[in-house]
Amino acid sequence: MRIFNYTTIRDFWGAHPGSKEALIYWYDITEQATWNTSMDVKHTFRTADILSGDRVVFDIKGNAYRLIASVNYQYQSLFIKFIGTHPEYDRVDALTVDAYGGGVK
């Protein structure tokens, strides 16, 4: 899977150092994955929440953090839309948040 906007991950762990190891783990697993359907995502990350459309919510570090991504299965690409603490996640709409469209980053 090709992951876009890696700097979002790096910037987040800069502000939240406790998330670094878990985000690196998520990145390494995701980068090596070949997902053709949302069920493939669930086989890799059992706690992932599959939303309508192309959105997936990943629990990071035992659900201390949440990462929302848009997955394009055809092109094997993933765009990070949001990373935040669980309370920050509770304040966004996971279906529409877009860190690059003026949303929470």
Kinemage of the C-alpha trace (Angstrom):
@kinemage 1
@onewidth
@group {chain A} dominant
@subgroup {mainchain}
@vectorlist {calphas} color= white
{ca met a 1} P 0.000 0.000 0.000
{ca arg a 2} L 1.396 3.390 -0.928
{ca ile a 3} L 0.925 5.818 1.961
{ca phe a 4} L 0.675 9.501 1.196
{ca asn a 5} L 1.461 12.342 3.589
{ca tyr a 6} L 3.944 10.545 5.848
{ca thr a 7} L 4.896 13.942 7.269
{ca thr a 8} L 1.503 14.003 9.000
{ca ile a 9} L 2.562 10.942 10.989
{ca arg a 10} L 5.990 12.372 11.783
{ca asp a 11} L 4.531 15.729 12.834
{ca phe a 12} L 2.013 13.995 15.073
{ca trp a 13} L 4.569 11.909 16.935
{ca gly a 14} L 6.672 15.063 17.315
{ca ala a 15} L 3.788 16.567 19.274
{ca his a 16} L 2.850 13.236 20.918
{ca pro a 17} L 6.110 11.306 21.462
{ca gly a 18} L 4.272 8.411 23.087
{ca ser a 19} L 2.668 7.590 19.744
{ca lys a 20} L 5.879 7.196 17.754
{ca glu a 21} L 6.518 3.477 18.178
{ca ala a 22} L 2.888 2.550 17.484
{ca leu a 23} L 2.679 4.794 14.420
{ca ile a 24} L 5.898 3.360 12.998
{ca tyr a 25} L 4.472 -0.127 13.529
{ca trp a 26} L 1.206 0.847 11.785
{ca tyr a 27} L 3.124 2.441 8.916
{ca asp a 28} L 5.427 -0.559 8.389
{ca ile a 29} L 2.541 -3.049 8.373
{ca thr a 30} L 0.374 -0.875 6.130
{ca glu a 31} L 3.142 -0.117 3.657
{ca gln a 32} L 3.727 -3.858 3.134
{ca ala a 33} L 0.019 -4.672 2.825
{ca thr a 34} L -1.887 -5.423 -0.350
{ca trp a 35} L -5.518 -4.655 0.363
{ca asn a 36} L -8.136 -5.304 -2.300
{ca thr a 37} L -11.180 -4.979 -0.064
{ca ser a 38} L -12.104 -3.639 3.344
{ca met a 39} L -12.084 -7.217 4.624
{ca asp a 40} L -8.364 -7.365 3.828
{ca val a 41} L -7.892 -4.360 6.101
{ca lys a 42} L -9.835 -6.141 8.864
{ca his a 43} L -7.632 -9.220 8.486
{ca thr a 44} L -4.552 -7.055 9.012
{ca phe a 45} L -5.974 -4.762 11.714
{ca arg a 46} L -8.868 -6.489 13.466
{ca thr a 47} L -9.816 -3.365 15.439
{ca ala a 48} L -10.076 -1.147 12.346
{ca asp a 49} L -13.497 0.386 11.769
{ca ile a 50} L -14.648 0.308 8.162
{ca leu a 51} L -16.832 3.311 7.399
{ca ser a 52} L -18.991 3.962 4.365
{ca gly a 53} L -17.134 4.981 1.257
{ca asp a 54} L -13.400 4.530 1.379
{ca arg a 55} L -12.794 5.589 4.998
{ca val a 56} L -11.116 3.428 7.613
{ca val a 57} L -10.467 4.303 11.254
{ca phe a 58} L -7.414 2.667 12.810
{ca asp a 59} L -6.859 2.352 16.560
{ca ile a 60} L -3.283 3.306 17.395
{ca lys a 61} L -1.569 2.309 20.635
{ca gly a 62} L -4.477 0.506 22.229
{ca asn a 63} L -6.986 3.130 21.092
{ca ala a 64} L -5.129 6.021 22.721
{ca tyr a 65} L -4.948 7.562 19.249
{ca arg a 66} L -7.085 7.328 16.138
{ca leu a 67} L -5.995 7.566 12.509
{ca ile a 68} L -8.552 8.112 9.759
{ca ala a 69} L -7.519 7.210 6.233
{ca ser a 70} L -9.017 7.131 2.793
{ca val a 71} L -8.099 3.905 1.016
{ca asn a 72} L -8.113 3.438 -2.747
{ca tyr a 73} L -7.984 -0.311 -3.227
{ca gln a 74} L -7.668 -0.143 -7.006
{ca tyr a 75} L -4.548 2.031 -6.888
{ca gln a 76} L -3.194 0.539 -3.654
{ca ser a 77} L -2.955 3.964 -2.059
{ca leu a 78} L -3.875 5.429 1.299
{ca phe a 79} L -4.298 9.081 2.285
{ca ile a 80} L -4.172 10.042 5.937
{ca lys a 81} L -7.087 12.352 6.694
{ca phe a 82} L -6.675 12.723 10.461
{ca ile a 83} L -4.556 11.619 13.390
{ca gly a 84} L -5.525 12.583 16.890
{ca thr a 85} L -6.065 11.551 20.448
{ca his a 86} L -9.240 9.683 21.185
{ca pro a 87} L -10.924 12.832 22.616
{ca glu a 88} L -9.891 14.802 19.490
{ca tyr a 89} L -11.337 12.052 17.319
{ca asp a 90} L -14.632 12.333 19.185
{ca arg a 91} L -14.899 15.975 18.023
{ca val a 92} L -14.573 15.301 14.264
{ca asp a 93} L -16.788 13.697 11.656
{ca ala a 94} L -14.789 10.674 10.509
{ca leu a 95} L -16.632 10.623 7.188
{ca thr a 96} L -15.733 14.170 6.196
{ca val a 97} L -12.635 15.264 8.127
{ca asp a 98} L -9.769 16.194 5.840
{ca ala a 99} L -6.564 17.512 7.373
{ca tyr a 100} L -5.720 19.058 4.017
{ca gly a 101} L -9.079 20.659 3.456
{ca gly a 102} L -9.031 22.796 6.569
{ca gly a 103} L -10.016 20.116 9.067
{ca val a 104} L -8.300 19.099 12.263
{ca lys a 105} L -4.755 17.870 11.806
